[in-house]
Amino acid sequence: MRATVYAGALALALCAACGGGGMAVEGAWMRPVAEPDLGVAGMEYLTFASDSTFTVVNEMTLEYEDSVFGCSLGFRTRVSGRRFDRDGALELVYSPESFELDTVAGRVAISAVAGVLPEAVRNAMAADLMRGLSEYYRSVYEEFSSSPGLVLERPAVSGDVFGALSGDSVAVRWTRSVRGE
Protein backbone atom coordinates (compact mmCIF):
# COMPACT_ATOMS: atom_id res chain seq x y z
CA MET A 1 0.00 0.00 0.00
CA ARG A 2 2.79 2.38 0.93
CA ALA A 3 4.51 1.81 -2.44
CA THR A 4 1.26 2.54 -4.29
CA VAL A 5 0.75 5.79 -2.39
CA TYR A 6 4.37 6.78 -3.03
CA ALA A 7 4.06 5.92 -6.73
CA GLY A 8 0.91 7.99 -7.07
CA ALA A 9 2.45 10.94 -5.25
CA LEU A 10 5.56 10.80 -7.44
CA ALA A 11 3.54 10.70 -10.64
CA LEU A 12 1.26 13.54 -9.54
CA ALA A 13 4.22 15.69 -8.50
CA LEU A 14 5.95 15.12 -11.81
CA CYS A 15 2.77 15.86 -13.78
CA ALA A 16 2.16 19.04 -11.80
CA ALA A 17 5.74 20.19 -12.34
CA CYS A 18 5.35 19.83 -16.08
CA GLY A 19 2.33 22.09 -16.18
CA GLY A 20 0.42 19.65 -18.37
CA GLY A 21 2.21 20.79 -21.53
CA GLY A 22 3.90 18.62 -24.13
CA MET A 23 6.39 16.21 -22.68
CA ALA A 24 9.94 16.54 -24.02
CA VAL A 25 11.41 13.10 -23.34
CA GLU A 26 14.07 13.31 -26.04
CA GLY A 27 17.56 12.73 -24.72
CA ALA A 28 19.38 10.23 -22.55
CA TRP A 29 18.11 8.97 -19.20
CA MET A 30 19.56 6.49 -16.70
CA ARG A 31 18.61 4.51 -13.61
CA PRO A 32 20.09 1.71 -11.52
CA VAL A 33 18.55 -1.70 -12.21
CA ALA A 34 18.92 -5.12 -10.61
CA GLU A 35 17.74 -8.69 -11.02
CA PRO A 36 18.50 -10.00 -7.49
CA ASP A 37 17.35 -13.54 -8.31
CA LEU A 38 19.97 -13.69 -11.06
CA GLY A 39 22.71 -11.89 -9.13
CA VAL A 40 22.70 -9.13 -11.77
CA ALA A 41 22.91 -5.37 -11.17
CA GLY A 42 23.98 -2.31 -13.11
CA MET A 43 22.68 0.73 -14.98
CA GLU A 44 20.00 1.15 -17.61
CA TYR A 45 20.43 3.90 -20.20
CA LEU A 46 17.27 4.90 -22.05
CA THR A 47 17.68 7.23 -25.03
CA PHE A 48 14.72 8.79 -26.81
CA ALA A 49 15.40 10.21 -30.29
CA SER A 50 13.30 12.95 -31.90
CA ASP A 51 12.12 10.49 -34.61
CA SER A 52 10.07 8.50 -32.03
CA THR A 53 12.65 5.73 -31.70
CA PHE A 54 14.36 4.69 -28.51
CA THR A 55 17.35 2.62 -27.43
CA VAL A 56 17.85 0.80 -24.14
CA VAL A 57 21.37 -0.15 -23.09
CA ASN A 58 21.96 -2.10 -19.88
CA GLU A 59 25.51 -2.25 -18.51
CA MET A 60 25.36 -5.03 -15.97
CA THR A 61 27.50 -7.31 -13.83
CA LEU A 62 26.60 -10.87 -12.91
CA GLU A 63 28.07 -11.82 -9.52
CA TYR A 64 27.85 -15.43 -8.34
CA GLU A 65 29.68 -17.66 -5.88
CA ASP A 66 28.99 -21.11 -4.51
CA SER A 67 31.12 -23.80 -2.87
CA VAL A 68 32.77 -24.73 -6.20
CA PHE A 69 33.36 -21.54 -8.19
CA GLY A 70 32.83 -17.81 -8.27
CA CYS A 71 32.37 -15.41 -11.14
CA SER A 72 32.06 -11.76 -11.99
CA LEU A 73 30.88 -11.21 -15.53
CA GLY A 74 30.38 -7.77 -17.03
CA PHE A 75 27.96 -7.64 -19.94
CA ARG A 76 26.03 -5.15 -22.02
CA THR A 77 22.62 -5.53 -23.65
CA ARG A 78 21.23 -3.23 -26.33
CA VAL A 79 17.79 -3.13 -27.91
CA SER A 80 15.86 -0.49 -29.79
CA GLY A 81 12.26 0.20 -30.71
CA ARG A 82 9.60 2.82 -31.37
CA ARG A 83 7.60 4.90 -28.94
CA PHE A 84 4.00 6.03 -29.29
CA ASP A 85 2.03 8.58 -27.32
CA ARG A 86 -1.32 6.93 -26.46
CA ASP A 87 -3.92 8.83 -24.45
CA GLY A 88 -1.42 10.35 -22.04
CA ALA A 89 0.66 7.19 -21.80
CA LEU A 90 3.96 6.34 -23.45
CA GLU A 91 3.97 2.99 -25.24
CA LEU A 92 7.38 1.44 -25.94
CA VAL A 93 7.36 -1.25 -28.62
CA TYR A 94 10.65 -3.12 -28.64
CA SER A 95 12.25 -4.62 -31.78
CA PRO A 96 13.63 -7.95 -30.53
CA GLU A 97 15.57 -8.45 -33.77
CA SER A 98 17.77 -5.48 -32.74
CA PHE A 99 18.81 -7.21 -29.49
CA GLU A 100 22.55 -7.52 -28.84
CA LEU A 101 24.48 -8.89 -25.86
CA ASP A 102 28.25 -8.69 -25.40
CA THR A 103 30.74 -9.16 -22.61
CA VAL A 104 32.56 -6.09 -21.35
CA ALA A 105 36.28 -6.36 -22.08
CA GLY A 106 38.33 -6.92 -18.96
CA ARG A 107 35.30 -7.72 -16.79
CA VAL A 108 35.14 -11.50 -17.03
CA ALA A 109 36.51 -13.38 -14.02
CA ILE A 110 35.72 -17.00 -13.23
CA SER A 111 37.70 -18.91 -10.61
CA ALA A 112 37.53 -22.05 -8.52
CA VAL A 113 36.96 -21.62 -4.81
CA ALA A 114 39.64 -24.27 -4.17
CA GLY A 115 42.29 -24.89 -6.80
CA VAL A 116 42.62 -23.56 -10.30
CA LEU A 117 40.22 -23.79 -13.24
CA PRO A 118 41.90 -24.45 -16.58
CA GLU A 119 41.44 -21.64 -19.11
CA ALA A 120 39.36 -23.87 -21.41
CA VAL A 121 36.92 -24.58 -18.54
CA ARG A 122 36.69 -20.86 -17.64
CA ASN A 123 36.02 -19.99 -21.28
CA ALA A 124 33.33 -22.67 -21.58
CA MET A 125 31.69 -21.48 -18.35
CA ALA A 126 31.72 -17.87 -19.56
CA ALA A 127 30.17 -18.93 -22.89
CA ASP A 128 27.44 -20.89 -21.06
CA LEU A 129 26.69 -17.93 -18.80
CA MET A 130 26.49 -15.56 -21.78
CA ARG A 131 24.20 -17.97 -23.63
CA GLY A 132 21.88 -18.16 -20.62
CA LEU A 133 21.85 -14.37 -20.17
CA SER A 134 21.19 -13.88 -23.88
CA GLU A 135 18.23 -16.27 -23.82
CA TYR A 136 16.82 -14.62 -20.69
CA TYR A 137 17.07 -11.01 -21.91
CA ARG A 138 15.96 -11.88 -25.45
CA SER A 139 12.80 -13.48 -24.04
CA VAL A 140 12.14 -10.38 -21.90
CA TYR A 141 12.40 -8.08 -24.93
CA GLU A 142 10.28 -10.42 -27.04
CA GLU A 143 7.59 -10.24 -24.36
CA PHE A 144 7.88 -6.43 -24.31
CA SER A 145 7.53 -6.36 -28.11
CA SER A 146 4.08 -7.93 -27.97
CA SER A 147 1.16 -5.53 -28.22
CA PRO A 148 0.68 -3.10 -26.57
CA GLY A 149 4.37 -3.10 -25.65
CA LEU A 150 5.62 -1.63 -22.39
CA VAL A 151 3.20 1.07 -21.26
CA LEU A 152 4.42 3.93 -19.07
CA GLU A 153 1.41 5.65 -17.56
CA ARG A 154 1.39 9.34 -16.61
CA PRO A 155 4.89 9.99 -17.97
CA ALA A 156 6.31 13.36 -17.00
CA VAL A 157 9.58 15.25 -17.12
CA SER A 158 10.59 17.61 -14.35
CA GLY A 159 14.06 19.11 -14.58
CA ASP A 160 16.51 16.22 -14.66
CA VAL A 161 13.94 13.54 -13.79
CA PHE A 162 11.74 11.47 -16.10
CA GLY A 163 9.15 9.51 -14.16
CA ALA A 164 6.15 7.33 -14.90
CA LEU A 165 4.08 4.47 -13.61
CA SER A 166 4.69 1.11 -15.24
CA GLY A 167 1.72 -0.99 -16.31
CA ASP A 168 1.48 -2.55 -12.85
CA SER A 169 1.39 0.91 -11.15
CA VAL A 170 4.97 0.81 -9.89
CA ALA A 171 6.82 4.14 -9.99
CA VAL A 172 9.78 4.16 -12.36
CA ARG A 173 12.25 7.04 -12.39
CA TRP A 174 15.22 7.92 -14.57
CA THR A 175 17.62 10.85 -14.21
CA ARG A 176 19.17 12.78 -17.06
CA SER A 177 22.33 11.20 -18.41
CA VAL A 178 25.20 12.86 -20.23
CA ARG A 179 25.83 9.57 -21.98
CA GLY A 180 24.01 9.05 -25.25
CA GLU A 181 23.51 6.01 -27.45
C-alpha positions as CSV (number, residue, x, y, z in Angstrom):
1,M,0.0,0.0,0.0
2,R,2.8,2.4,0.9
3,A,4.5,1.8,-2.4
4,T,1.3,2.5,-4.3
5,V,0.7,5.8,-2.4
6,Y,4.4,6.8,-3.0
7,A,4.1,5.9,-6.7
8,G,0.9,8.0,-7.1
9,A,2.5,10.9,-5.2
10,L,5.6,10.8,-7.4
11,A,3.5,10.7,-10.6
12,L,1.3,13.5,-9.5
13,A,4.2,15.7,-8.5
14,L,6.0,15.1,-11.8
15,C,2.8,15.9,-13.8
16,A,2.2,19.0,-11.8
17,A,5.7,20.2,-12.3
18,C,5.3,19.8,-16.1
19,G,2.3,22.1,-16.2
20,G,0.4,19.6,-18.4
21,G,2.2,20.8,-21.5
22,G,3.9,18.6,-24.1
23,M,6.4,16.2,-22.7
24,A,9.9,16.5,-24.0
25,V,11.4,13.1,-23.3
26,E,14.1,13.3,-26.0
27,G,17.6,12.7,-24.7
28,A,19.4,10.2,-22.5
29,W,18.1,9.0,-19.2
30,M,19.6,6.5,-16.7
31,R,18.6,4.5,-13.6
32,P,20.1,1.7,-11.5
33,V,18.6,-1.7,-12.2
34,A,18.9,-5.1,-10.6
35,E,17.7,-8.7,-11.0
36,P,18.5,-10.0,-7.5
37,D,17.3,-13.5,-8.3
38,L,20.0,-13.7,-11.1
39,G,22.7,-11.9,-9.1
40,V,22.7,-9.1,-11.8
41,A,22.9,-5.4,-11.2
42,G,24.0,-2.3,-13.1
43,M,22.7,0.7,-15.0
44,E,20.0,1.1,-17.6
45,Y,20.4,3.9,-20.2
46,L,17.3,4.9,-22.1
47,T,17.7,7.2,-25.0
48,F,14.7,8.8,-26.8
49,A,15.4,10.2,-30.3
50,S,13.3,12.9,-31.9
51,D,12.1,10.5,-34.6
52,S,10.1,8.5,-32.0
53,T,12.7,5.7,-31.7
54,F,14.4,4.7,-28.5
55,T,17.3,2.6,-27.4
56,V,17.8,0.8,-24.1
57,V,21.4,-0.2,-23.1
58,N,22.0,-2.1,-19.9
59,E,25.5,-2.2,-18.5
60,M,25.4,-5.0,-16.0
61,T,27.5,-7.3,-13.8
62,L,26.6,-10.9,-12.9
63,E,28.1,-11.8,-9.5
64,Y,27.9,-15.4,-8.3
65,E,29.7,-17.7,-5.9
66,D,29.0,-21.1,-4.5
67,S,31.1,-23.8,-2.9
68,V,32.8,-24.7,-6.2
69,F,33.4,-21.5,-8.2
70,G,32.8,-17.8,-8.3
71,C,32.4,-15.4,-11.1
72,S,32.1,-11.8,-12.0
73,L,30.9,-11.2,-15.5
74,G,30.4,-7.8,-17.0
75,F,28.0,-7.6,-19.9
76,R,26.0,-5.2,-22.0
77,T,22.6,-5.5,-23.6
78,R,21.2,-3.2,-26.3
79,V,17.8,-3.1,-27.9
80,S,15.9,-0.5,-29.8
81,G,12.3,0.2,-30.7
82,R,9.6,2.8,-31.4
83,R,7.6,4.9,-28.9
84,F,4.0,6.0,-29.3
85,D,2.0,8.6,-27.3
86,R,-1.3,6.9,-26.5
87,D,-3.9,8.8,-24.4
88,G,-1.4,10.4,-22.0
89,A,0.7,7.2,-21.8
90,L,4.0,6.3,-23.5
91,E,4.0,3.0,-25.2
92,L,7.4,1.4,-25.9
93,V,7.4,-1.2,-28.6
94,Y,10.7,-3.1,-28.6
95,S,12.2,-4.6,-31.8
96,P,13.6,-7.9,-30.5
97,E,15.6,-8.4,-33.8
98,S,17.8,-5.5,-32.7
99,F,18.8,-7.2,-29.5
100,E,22.6,-7.5,-28.8
101,L,24.5,-8.9,-25.9
102,D,28.2,-8.7,-25.4
103,T,30.7,-9.2,-22.6
104,V,32.6,-6.1,-21.3
105,A,36.3,-6.4,-22.1
106,G,38.3,-6.9,-19.0
107,R,35.3,-7.7,-16.8
108,V,35.1,-11.5,-17.0
109,A,36.5,-13.4,-14.0
110,I,35.7,-17.0,-13.2
111,S,37.7,-18.9,-10.6
112,A,37.5,-22.0,-8.5
113,V,37.0,-21.6,-4.8
114,A,39.6,-24.3,-4.2
115,G,42.3,-24.9,-6.8
116,V,42.6,-23.6,-10.3
117,L,40.2,-23.8,-13.2
118,P,41.9,-24.5,-16.6
119,E,41.4,-21.6,-19.1
120,A,39.4,-23.9,-21.4
121,V,36.9,-24.6,-18.5
122,R,36.7,-20.9,-17.6
123,N,36.0,-20.0,-21.3
124,A,33.3,-22.7,-21.6
125,M,31.7,-21.5,-18.4
126,A,31.7,-17.9,-19.6
127,A,30.2,-18.9,-22.9
128,D,27.4,-20.9,-21.1
129,L,26.7,-17.9,-18.8
130,M,26.5,-15.6,-21.8
131,R,24.2,-18.0,-23.6
132,G,21.9,-18.2,-20.6
133,L,21.9,-14.4,-20.2
134,S,21.2,-13.9,-23.9
135,E,18.2,-16.3,-23.8
136,Y,16.8,-14.6,-20.7
137,Y,17.1,-11.0,-21.9
138,R,16.0,-11.9,-25.5
139,S,12.8,-13.5,-24.0
140,V,12.1,-10.4,-21.9
141,Y,12.4,-8.1,-24.9
142,E,10.3,-10.4,-27.0
143,E,7.6,-10.2,-24.4
144,F,7.9,-6.4,-24.3
145,S,7.5,-6.4,-28.1
146,S,4.1,-7.9,-28.0
147,S,1.2,-5.5,-28.2
148,P,0.7,-3.1,-26.6
149,G,4.4,-3.1,-25.7
150,L,5.6,-1.6,-22.4
151,V,3.2,1.1,-21.3
152,L,4.4,3.9,-19.1
153,E,1.4,5.7,-17.6
154,R,1.4,9.3,-16.6
155,P,4.9,10.0,-18.0
156,A,6.3,13.4,-17.0
157,V,9.6,15.2,-17.1
158,S,10.6,17.6,-14.3
159,G,14.1,19.1,-14.6
160,D,16.5,16.2,-14.7
161,V,13.9,13.5,-13.8
162,F,11.7,11.5,-16.1
163,G,9.1,9.5,-14.2
164,A,6.2,7.3,-14.9
165,L,4.1,4.5,-13.6
166,S,4.7,1.1,-15.2
167,G,1.7,-1.0,-16.3
168,D,1.5,-2.5,-12.9
169,S,1.4,0.9,-11.2
170,V,5.0,0.8,-9.9
171,A,6.8,4.1,-10.0
172,V,9.8,4.2,-12.4
173,R,12.2,7.0,-12.4
174,W,15.2,7.9,-14.6
175,T,17.6,10.9,-14.2
176,R,19.2,12.8,-17.1
177,S,22.3,11.2,-18.4
178,V,25.2,12.9,-20.2
179,R,25.8,9.6,-22.0
180,G,24.0,9.0,-25.3
181,E,23.5,6.0,-27.4
